[in-house]
Amino acid sequence: MYELILILPAAALIVSIFADVLWMSYLQLAVSVLVFCAVAAIALSFNSVTVFLGGFFFADYINLVILITVSTLELFVAFYSFGYVRTEIAGGISKRKFKFYYFWKNLFVFSMMVSILSNNLGIYWTGLEATTLATALLVSFNRTKESFEATWKYVIMCSVGIAIGLFAIVILYFTTSQVYGESLRSLSFINIMQAGAKLDKNFLMLAFLLALVGFGTKVGFAPMHNWLPDAHSQGPSPVSALLSGVLLNTALLGILRFYQINGVAGIYYPRYFLIGFGFFTILVSAFSVIKQTDYKRLFAFSSMENMGIIALGFGIGGIAVIGSLLQIFFHALNKGLLFLSSGNVLAATHERRIDKIRSLSKNFPVTALVLLFGVMGISGMPPFAMFLGEIYIMTGVFRSNILLGFLVFILLVFIFIGLFGKILKMYMGNTDNEAGEELKSGKKAHKEINEGAIHPFMVYVPLILLLLSSLLLFYIPSPFLNIVKSASAEFGGRIIF
Amino acid sequence: MIMEKIAELFIILILVSVVLNVSSPFIKFAIKLYSFQSLMLAFYILMGAVHFNSINLYGSFVITVIFKVILIPYFLFKTLKKVKMDKEIDMYIGIPEAVVFAGSLTLLSNLIAQKIIKTGITFGSFVFTISLATFLIGAMLMITRKTLFSQIIGFLTIDNAIFLAANSITHGMPLLVELGVLFDLFVSILILSILILNLRRNFAV
């Protein structure tokens, strides 16, 4: 069962080299559904840490949360891609270009799964670097100057960041090899956790700091974030959804592993670094959101903010850890729906700028509604599930430090105003003004720009995601809740319902 | 004892090649220097392999030579030929200042290494000093130079420094992990080459 999660994307990857794109999109649906079912079956029957494939891979409660997140979002993205490929091919993009779309997307998902499930930190590193490489040519998919430059920045910055992460792994390996000797066991996460208190504390601390800076580059923590908005906004929309929703969490998992090792060894001050980086990330994204003019960049900054909140929650500990784990799942769904529905607007209008798009509610009734409610959801408004995650984190923050809680709260309000004001302008607005005229007299003027131009899958997948996101506030399946509870127990979190 | 001296010679040659890289604006020369630097790293690993008689390190020597000395420089040369670039023109700080800066970074890394590593490991903290210095100078190369090729060279220098660190404080990473790391490095160089070609051909950056 566990092996299936790795084998299926790998098989799809190989088939996609030979298969026709339209045929491949059917196969992709089957593969994604099967992977989702496999993960669901594992989640339902999971009761203890399981090692498979010769000890190189394992599943525990923490990576199971991220695994569920990845497979759920991937399922929706596969359905969306089904429509996306057809719409873009009808719009005049060659089929040959899309063949590589499925190839790289499957490689991306495969390496992400390898990374998440790996027991060996060296294999985790290899998988994470492979995700950078697999997404590089997806980010530059449109072959414009901006997309090539964004890809360059993405690959160089993330490669250097992850190289620093490798330095952290080398230092950890040096520390553990004094207990286990120099073998693969010294890199095995389960064995390192067992060695625990026997490890040298100074080196563990150094390893954590290097991992935080190194993998933090890929998570998008504040001083190292400038690749993120470019790379996330330039890719095709389904890829942007995966990049923002789940890849950031995969990189965060690396930091969490080092954090856990430090916790077992009895070092408690790494949490202050997590809090510091988390808060600074929220601060920077709050000020960046306000001045954005491109709606996909706006959402990219919003994912940065959410990663900051999640890191803050893990740093605070206690009840906030539960909030962070829930937030990982809910943020992926909500960010997925935002990128997918804004992808509809982009696919039909070919316009990225906020001030060029007005009165969406008239031409795109469903998409506009999903976009508006999605922005409400991402800011943590009540009828949507992210409210739950955010309220747990904020409770934790307020309990530990009122001043910090107040600052974070003000920044969240800032972000809400920035996001909502801009999307509301796109939703309402007036087509009769100058911007609307420009849009009408543009090169696409002869064609009616509305939802009819895009495949129905593209319209309804974000809507289903929105409904799911709303439903999850009222009913979280109890197996998932149990997994989250057990995962938070590993960070010393308690649950009070 | 004599082995230790020879190993130290290889290590010093790595630092010399990095500083030479800082002092020269020619890109072709920089790629050659990188190849030379990787060869020295490989020889250092070979010395360790002979000294400890470890099969793991022999394997590490072979894959380092294949990937870092032969394959990566070969593809970089191929890309360079196609884009017809020969000299680094855009630099934030001039060459003399950069060399002085590199020297002070070496001193700084000596101070840091003395602080971190109190007991001698493998060949002593000397190797760790050099690897830290290489790391910092590689990062400096990336920051101060604007051409895309120089950024790749800086990245590769950083990577060599990490390999050197892995071989100085331990007897190298497990072979399986090392192979994965090198393969990823190789693919990332291929992708960066594709990006350079596309950027130069279509947009003349």
Interface residues (C-beta under 8 A of the other chain):
Chain A: N120 G122 I123 W125 T126 E129 A130 T132 L133 A136 L137 S140 R143 K145 F148 E149 T151 W152 V155 I156 S159 V160 A163 L166 F167 V170 I171 Y173 F174 S177 E182 S183 L184 L187 N202 L206
Chain B: N56 I116 I121 F135 A139 M142 L148 Q151 I152 F155 I158 D159 I162 A165 A166 I169 T170 H171 M173 P174 L176 V177 G180 V181 F183 D184 V187 S188 I191 L192 I194 L195 N198 L199 N202 F203 V205
